[in-house]
Amino acid sequence: MIPTDPDDSFPAFATPRTQVTRDPRDRISLTEHVREVEIGAFQGERGKTQRVRFDIVAEVTPAPEAVAGDDVDGILSYDTLSDAIDAALATERLNLLETLAERIAAQILAHARAARVRVRLGKLDRGPYVLGVEIVRTRAHPGQAASASEVPRPRILCLPSGAHSARGLPRLLDRLIAEAPVLLVATPDGPAPEAAGATAQRRIDCLAVEQAAWQVAARDDRLSVVATRTELDWSLRQRRVALWAPARAVGDATDPPSDLRADTLAAWIGERLDARDVIPAEAVARALRE
């Protein structure tokens, strides 16, 4: 079917002459910006970077007073586009260009002047062609700052080894559920198996923490194990108590923790979540004995 609305049918990165719509807006753009990025779902794409090209066009609400006064603070500047790329890349390693494009678009649409944004990303090193995605996202109410649902600040508790069999665990969970959101990081009962390579060892150490998390979660139906940032944010918004499975977050991090002891992991994720506090395993062990 041929689209009947010309506002939705024109190519995103066509020339201004061919982009005329029934509701034309001013546009700013950043195009042919190439960055070295570690991204991709395949194992061969891990541990190395590849060139990704960024093309962004943002439609903005008029700012005649700012333009007349030559006031850069009154407009959506080019830095907003480049900063959106920086912020999306700094958060964590991503598997999908689609996810990267969504995060860039969301960052730009948080600006009060942004009405609609088009993001095109292309991998330049996967063959004699460009592999890419292109998305278009629109703000429902241009001219107003975006109001995203804020993720509440959790408490982070590092559970000591053997917590899944501790007598005081049910009482502790009752207290934590009453003051949720809470994120628990479990300590394995013993050392993880040894591997010859550092990468394999880090993965095994993370999986040992995840196994301990599942042991604790099995003690109470109110507990859940969360691995992705989406699951984690949902759990915090719902003010629940969750156990963290760190393998994915640590594996995708641009600044992974220095070691994978449970206390170190708790401090690391606590910093990223702007946690209210981080309680070490020793203090939690005393609470379990009370």
Beta strands, then each sheet from edge to edge (+ up, - down):
strand 1: 26-37
strand 2: 50-60
strand 3: 114-123
strand 4: 131-138
strand 5: 155-159
strand 6: 182-186
strand 7: 224-226
strand 8: 241-244
strand 9: 277-279
sheet 1: 1+ 2- 3+ 4-
sheet 2: 7+ 8+ 6+ 5+ 9+
end
